[in-house]
Every structure is written in structure tokens, then in C-alpha cells.
Amino acid sequence: MKNFKKLVSESKSFNWDKWNLEKNLIKHKVRFQECEEVFFNMPFFRMILLTEKTVEQRYYAFGITDRKRKLTIVFTIRNEKIRVVSARDMSKKERRIYEKELEKIAEV
């Protein structure tokens, strides 16, 4: 598989379906615009393969919105587009991981 950061950077756009848009807004109060911001704002961390058992590889990432909201995004890459499956506020554990990654950057 291609380098992940390259794969994300080569993605042409986002692919949204009505169900995921509504689910993220109703269940987690996350608008699709906020999801997209996470992919363009720095720092953007932890692109990790969630599972190899599904047809599509799913990843999750930690990032911030323009309003500094810390989100966890679950997504896949489909037809050169980022398809967000789920978006929610980071859990306490995820925030700790995110903060540790920020510290690593500050040390460099």
C-alpha cells in the first residue's frame, strides 16, 4: 500500500453519504465541515489501520478543528476520496495520546 500520508494528500475530495452526515451530527454533534478541517489542520496524527478483515481498510486519526475541537475520525479512502465513517470528540485516553504526540513534536 502507498505511504499513508501520500494517500491522504492525493485524495481529491471527500465522499459523504447522507446516513453518515446525519449520524455524526445527531449522535456526536459533529458537522461535516469540522471533519474536513481535521484533515487540513496541523497537527494531524495517528493514521492507524483499524482492521484488515473488512473489504476496505479503515483508519482513525486524531486532529483539531478550526475552533480547536479535538476529534477522532474513522475513515477509509475510496476512489481517491476520503470517506468519513464516524467522527466524535476524543476520549480522555485519546486526548492523552494526542498530547504525547504534541510533546514529541515540541521536542524536535
C-alpha positions in Angstrom: 0.0 0.0 0.0 1.1 3.6 -0.7 2.6 5.7 2.1 -0.5 6.7 4.1 0.2 10.5 4.3 0.7 10.5 0.5 -2.5 8.6 0.0 -4.4 11.1 2.1 -2.7 14.1 0.4 -3.5 12.6 -3.1 -7.2 12.3 -2.2 -9.2 14.5 -4.5 -12.0 15.3 -2.1 -14.4 13.9 0.4 -17.1 11.4 -0.2 -20.2 11.9 2.1 -23.3 9.8 2.3 -26.5 11.1 3.9 -26.5 8.4 6.6 -23.0 9.3 7.9 -23.7 13.0 7.8 -26.8 12.7 9.9 -25.3 10.1 12.3 -22.3 12.2 13.1 -24.4 15.3 13.6 -27.1 13.7 15.7 -25.1 11.3 17.7 -21.9 13.3 18.2 -22.8 16.9 17.2 -20.0 16.9 14.6 -20.7 18.8 11.3 -19.1 17.5 8.1 -17.2 20.8 7.8 -15.5 20.1 11.1 -14.5 16.6 9.9 -12.9 18.1 6.8 -11.0 20.7 8.9 -9.2 17.9 10.8 -7.5 16.7 7.6 -6.1 20.2 6.8 -5.2 21.5 10.3 -2.0 20.7 12.0 -1.2 18.7 13.9 -2.9 15.7 12.4 -1.9 12.4 14.0 -2.2 8.6 14.3 -3.2 7.3 10.9 -3.6 3.7 12.1 -5.1 0.7 10.3 -8.1 -0.4 12.3 -8.8 -3.7 10.7 -7.6 -5.9 7.8 -10.7 -8.1 7.9 -13.1 -5.8 6.1 -13.2 -5.2 2.3 -12.0 -1.6 2.8 -9.1 -0.7 5.1 -10.3 1.7 7.8 -8.2 4.2 9.7 -8.6 6.6 12.5 -6.9 9.9 13.0 -6.7 12.5 15.8 -6.9 16.2 14.9 -8.3 19.6 15.6 -10.9 21.7 14.0 -10.6 25.4 13.3 -12.2 26.1 16.7 -9.6 23.8 18.4 -12.2 21.0 19.0 -10.2 17.7 19.3 -11.8 15.0 17.2 -11.3 11.3 16.4 -12.2 10.5 12.8 -12.7 7.0 11.5 -12.4 6.9 7.7 -11.4 5.0 4.6 -10.1 6.0 1.2 -12.5 5.1 -1.6 -11.9 6.1 -5.3 -9.3 8.7 -4.3 -11.7 10.3 -1.9 -11.7 10.4 1.9 -14.9 8.8 3.2 -15.6 9.6 6.9 -17.3 6.8 8.6 -17.5 8.3 12.1 -16.4 11.5 13.8 -16.6 12.3 17.6 -14.9 14.1 20.3 -11.7 12.4 21.5 -12.0 10.3 24.6 -9.7 11.0 27.7 -7.4 8.2 26.6 -7.2 9.6 23.0 -6.5 13.1 24.3 -3.6 11.8 26.4 -2.2 10.1 23.3 -2.7 13.2 21.2 -1.0 15.4 23.9 2.0 13.0 24.0 2.3 13.3 20.2 2.3 17.1 20.6 5.1 16.8 23.1 7.2 14.8 20.7 6.8 17.5 18.1 7.8 20.2 20.5 11.0 18.3 21.4 12.2 18.2 17.8 
